[in-house]
Amino acid sequence: SSPEEDRDHYHWHIEIMPKLTKVAGFEWGTGFYINPTPPEEAAEYLREAR
């Protein structure tokens, strides 16, 4: 929505993300994306990040 007061400028925020998988009905309908990473790979990645 627009601000109640007049402003000289607006702050814009744009995110650009690579498309890694095809968007299915769930993603289109909800705007939420499912992470296709298996839990084992995620756990290994988190262990190495320490």
NORMODA-V970907 format. One record per pair of residues at least 12 apart in sequence whose ideal C-beta (glycine too) atoms are under 10 Angstrom apart, sorted by the first residue. I is the first residue (numbers start at 1). J is the second residue. D is the distance in Angstrom with one decimal. If there is no record, write none. Layout:
# NORMODA-V970907
{{I:J:D} {I:J:D}}
This chain:
# NORMODA-V970907
{{17:33:9.0} {20:33:9.3} {20:35:9.9} {20:36:7.6} {21:33:8.3} {21:34:8.4} {21:35:9.7} {21:36:5.9}}
